Amino acid sequence: MPDISPVALIQMAETVFESREIALNWLESPIKALGEEVPSKLLGTPEGCRRVYQVLAKIEAGDFS
């Protein structure tokens, strides 16, 4: 998987949640699928971006586990 930029992930979150406000709220909240980590705090590293991408892709596909 190629590296995904933080900007691309924010745009992806807006698309997945169909709302900038909801996306930004999600990015600032502890997420169970990320071990209760806050997505925005993971966007500083390629590995963190990949983890956030994987969770967003699952949500987009309808998998909320």
C-alpha positions in Angstrom: 0.0 0.0 0.0 1.5 3.4 -0.9 1.8 6.0 1.8 -1.3 8.1 2.3 -1.0 11.7 3.2 -2.8 13.2 6.2 -4.7 15.6 3.9 -5.9 12.6 1.8 -7.1 10.9 5.0 -9.0 13.9 6.1 -10.7 14.1 2.7 -11.4 10.4 2.9 -13.0 10.8 6.3 -15.2 13.6 5.0 -16.3 11.3 2.1 -16.9 8.3 4.4 -18.9 10.3 7.0 -20.5 12.6 4.3 -19.8 15.5 6.6 -16.8 17.6 7.4 -18.0 18.2 11.0 -18.5 14.5 11.7 -15.2 13.6 10.1 -13.3 16.1 12.2 -15.1 14.9 15.3 -14.1 11.3 14.5 -10.5 12.3 13.9 -10.3 13.9 17.3 -12.0 11.0 19.3 -10.5 7.9 20.7 -11.4 5.0 18.4 -11.8 1.4 19.6 -10.5 -0.1 16.4 -7.3 1.9 16.9 -6.8 0.7 20.5 -8.6 3.9 21.8 -6.0 6.1 20.1 -7.1 9.4 18.5 -6.7 9.3 14.7 -5.4 12.8 14.3 -2.5 11.9 16.7 -1.5 9.1 14.4 -1.3 11.1 11.2 2.3 12.1 11.8 3.8 8.8 10.7 3.3 6.6 7.6 2.3 3.7 9.8 -0.2 5.8 11.7 -1.7 7.0 8.4 -2.0 3.4 7.2 -3.8 2.4 10.4 -6.3 5.2 10.1 -6.8 4.4 6.4 -7.5 0.8 7.2 -10.2 1.7 9.8 -11.8 4.3 7.4 -11.8 1.7 4.6 -13.6 -0.8 6.8 -16.2 1.8 7.8 -16.7 2.7 4.1 -17.2 -1.0 3.4 -19.9 -1.2 6.1 -17.7 -3.1 8.7 -18.0 -1.3 12.0 -16.1 -3.8 14.1 
